[in-house]
Amino acid sequence: MPQAANHVKWCLDKAVKEIEECKKHGKRLKHRGLLKIKPNINDAAKHIEKAEHNFNAISRFKEIGFSDWSIAAGFYCIYHCFLAIAVKFGYDSRNQTCTIALMELLKEEGKISIDTKFIEMLKEADIEEMQENKVIEMREEYTYGINISIEDETKIQDLIKISKEVIDITKDIVFKK
């Protein structure tokens, strides 16, 4: 079984175990994995709306002097696109690595057509493959670091371009018959 399939299976098992634990202890049902659900185009559309909201925030944060938050908005723009795709295919994800593994699996299975570079941008980088162009790396740098502005204007312009591309691809995937 390929690595993505193994990871998705682990995420599905994790969610089921966590839901069972919640039921056993009379707690609110929650999980931190992947749960198989009924596909829902309406919820997928809402995730796309959230992605577009975050897309608009990229520029707005920059305009008001909070360009460090532009990166987080870009990350979550792309992430909500992935959540839209997940729910279209009948998955509820509460875990970023599980969501990314699901995107890899759906791509491997030929269910979605998305360039691997977009998936890679949100993956955690190994120490030896640290890359500045990974959106997750930039998000961590600007969210947890001490910089309050982004001096390199091209980073934000690239993020805007990439985010728009991912939104357009997501709309094609979610709304195609």
Sequence and secondary structure as in RCSB ss.txt:
>XXXX:A:sequence
MPQAANHVKWCLDKAVKEIEECKKHGKRLKHRGLLKIKPNINDAAKHIEKAEHNFNAISRFKEIGFSDWSIAAGF
YCIYHCFLAIAVKFGYDSRNQTCTIALMELLKEEGKISIDTKFIEMLKEADIEEMQENKVIEMREEYTYGINISI
EDETKIQDLIKISKEVIDITKDIVFKK
>XXXX:A:secstr
  HHHHHHHHHHHHHHHHHHHHHHTT     SSEEE    HHHHHHHHHHHHHHHHHHHHHHHTT HHHHHHHHH
HHHHHHHHHHHHHTTEEE  HHHHHHHHHHHHHTTS    HHHHHTTS   GGG  TT HHHHHHHHHHSS  S 
S HHHHHHHHHHHHHHHHHHHHHHH  
